[in-house]
Structures are given as C-alpha cells and as structure tokens.
Amino acid sequence: MPKKLSELKIRVFADGAEKASMVALAKDPVIKGFTTNPTLMRKAGVTDYAGFAKEVLAEITDKPISFEVFSDEFPEMERQARIIAAWAPNVYVKIPVTNTRKESSCPLIQKLAAEGMKLNVTAILTVPQVAAVAAALDPKTPAIVSVFAGRIADTGADPVPAMRECKAILAPNPLHELLWASPRELLNIFQADEIGTDIITVTPEILKKAEKIGYDLAELSRDTVQMFYDDGQKAGYSLN
C-alpha cells in the first residue's frame, strides 16, 4: 500500500496565492513551505504585490515562502530581488533561469547567491540549465532549483530521467535543493520521492486527492459506476 504523504521523505510545498488558503495550509504539518508566482497572484486577484506578501509573511513566519521578481531586465530584477529578500528571513527570491530573450540569469544568480541571498531559480526545463545554475550558486547559501517536470510531461516526454540527472548534479551540495514543479497528478509526488527529489509543489486540487492514497481500487470502480448512474438519473435520460 502506498505511504501517506507524511511518511515520505520529500517535502511538500503548497503552490498558490490565496492568503486564506495559505494561512490554513500553514497549520497542516504535511505542508513544509509555499511558492507563488506573478501568474498565480494575478489569478487570485492580487493587485498590491508587496502588501499581499507582507500580509502573508505576518501570518506565516516559520516556513519558507518564495516570491518572484517580475521584471525582464536584469538590473531591475536585482533591485526587486533585494526588496523581496528584505521582507522576512523565511523568504526565497524566485529568479527565472532566463529572461524572455533567452538571456541567462546565471550572472545575476551568482552575484546574489554570493551575497548570501536565498534564491529559488525557476522556470527550468532542461538538464543543461540545471548544470549552469548549479555552477552559479554559492555552496554556502541555501537555494532551490525548480524544474518544471509537469511542463516537460506536457510535451510528451517522461520527466523522471531528466529529474534523476538534475538530482545527481545538485547532490554534492545539500544546501541546493531540487524542486519538482508543476505536478499534474498525485502520482507525481511518489515519483518525485522515489528518485530523491527534495521538494515538490502541490496545488490545493492535487492535495485534495491525497485522501485516495491506498484506496481500494475495486471500491473505486464501484464509486465510479455509482457516479455515472447518479448523473444519468439526475439528467433524466431515457431511450424510447
């Protein structure tokens, strides 16, 4: 029988930008941290970036939270990163691995990491990108390396072999943690755990499916038939 999430080695981070949900999940011992991004914040209706972040950080003080820069120019990324990093000691600053022109962020990553800033390098999809980021990070500074395994899977490719390679690249430095980003299903948590991934981000929708871990498949089959039957009755379908 599969393990409960609390029994896995991998740390589960909640991915979202709704304050009430984040504060509630902070009380769940399964949730070890949080990640956000500008897309999630816009979807949640956040209009005051700093105001939202500071409200969340006033409530969640003992678990890491990642907030992302939103500029496409490296000097402005750096300026924003310094502001974000100063908000609280549990903040990780998310820096995209490139800008929209595919220019590498590694020089900026190297500079900020060398100064002791905790970074979450995001939007990574290739093994060479992980190798470049690993070389740029400071061995004495904690960092998260977020590989979008779900988006790799969206192209029809199996992300597991690439994630194994990424883990091997980062393994020499325990302060540099591999994060499996954008999971598509509950199974991804167990896949990530099996290959030694340090962190996985999980949406509330996927987290709700955790109650099905170890559920009897024959009973799940009956539940499915019941659902089809009930919906057919409610719709009032008939054949003459």
C-alpha positions, 0 to 999 in steps of 0.5 A: 500500500502506498505511504501517506504523504507524511511518511515520505521523505520529500517535502511538500510545498503548497503552490498558490496565492490565496492568503486564506488558503495559505494561512490554513495550509500553514497549520497542516504539518504535511505542508513544509513551505509555499511558492507563488508566482506573478501568474498565480497572484494575478489569478487570485486577484492580487493587485498590491504585490508587496502588501499581499506578501507582507500580509502573508509573511505576518501570518506565516513566519516559520516556513519558507515562502518564495516570491518572484521578481517580475521584471525582464531586465536584469538590473531591475530584477536585482533591485526587486530581488533585494526588496523581496529578500528584505521582507522576512528571513523565511523568504526565497527570491524566485529568479527565472533561469532566463529572461524572455530573450533567452538571456541567462540569469546565471550572472545575476544568480551568482552575484546574489547567491554570493551575497548570501541571498536565498534564491529559488531559480525557476522556470527550468526545463532542461538538464543543461540549465540545471548544470549552469545554475548549479555552477552559479550558486554559492555552496554556502547559501541555501537555494532551490532549483525548480524544474518544471517536470509537469511542463516537460510531461506536457510535451510528451516526454517522461520527466523522471530521467531528466529529474534523476540527472538534475538530482545527481548534479545538485547532490554534492551540495545539500544546501541546493535543493531540487524542486519538482514543479508543476505536478499534474497528478498525485502520482507525481509526488511518489515519483518525485520521492522515489528518485530523491527529489527534495521538494515538490509543489502541490496545488490545493486540487492535487492535495485534495486527492491525497485522501485516495492514497491506498484506496481500494481500487475495486471500491473505486470502480464501484464509486465510479459506476455509482457516479455515472448512474447518479448523473444519468438519473439526475439528467433524466435520460431515457431511450424510447 
